[in-house]
Amino acid sequence: MTAPGQLDCVDVVDLVTDYLERALDDATVREFEAHLAICDGCDAYLDQMRGTIDRLGHVPLASLSADAVQTLVLAFRDVGR
């Protein structure tokens, strides 16, 4: 990450999920939002992420095949470890 108060576009991409999940500390939120205020590209990226979550963020388990469920379980088994 760059110096405090100077997030760049790579930092914003790295932090976008935590931002949307409200997992960032207050200082980082301020830096993140300050970058968005001056960077149309990152602001558009955040809007695209929100749109994706709105459209695809809630897939009913019953709509997935057994193979798809197994693939997801394997893919996310170690997340958070």
N, C-alpha and C positions, 0 to 999 in steps of 0.2 A: 504494500500500500504506500501511497505517497505521504508526504508530510501532513500533519493534522491540518484540517481546513482546506485540503487540496486533493480531494478525491478525483481520480480521473475516470474515464469511461470504463476501463478494465475493472477498476474497483467497484463501480456501480453494478456492472454485470455480475461480479462475484457476490455482491451483497443483496441483490434484488430479492431473492427468496426470503432471506432473513428480514428484509424491510417489509415485505408483504405479510409475513407472519408475525410482525411486531416483535422481533427477537433482537433488535439492535438497541444499544444503549442510547441515551438521549443525545450525547455529543455526536455520535455517528449518524443518527437520524438527521440532525441539523446539517452535517456535512453532505450527506446524501441528497437532501432536499435543496441545499444551496447549489450543488452540481446540476440537479435537474432544472433549476431556475435559469441556468445559463447554457444548457446543452439540449437543443431540440431533439437530437438523435436519441439520447438516453431517456428523455421524457417520452418519446414515441415508443421506445423499447418497453418502458414500464407499462404504458397503455396496452401494448400488445400482450404482455404477460398477464395483465389483469383480464383482458378479453379471452385469452386462452383458458385461464382458470375458470372464468364465468361459463365458458362453453363446454369445457372438458373436465373440469375439476371434480365432478361428481358423477362417476360412472357406477351405476348400480351393479353390485356384485353378481346378481342373478343374470345380468346381461352378458357376462363373460363365460367363455367356454372353460372347461376343466383345465385344458392345456394352457390357456391364457392365465388363469389363476395360478397355476404351478409356476409358470414363467415369471410372473410378478413376485411370487413368494421367494423364488430363488434370487431374483434380481435385488430385492430389498431386504433380504435376510440379514445382512451385515450392516445395514444403515444404522448409524448412531453408535456403533461399537468403537 
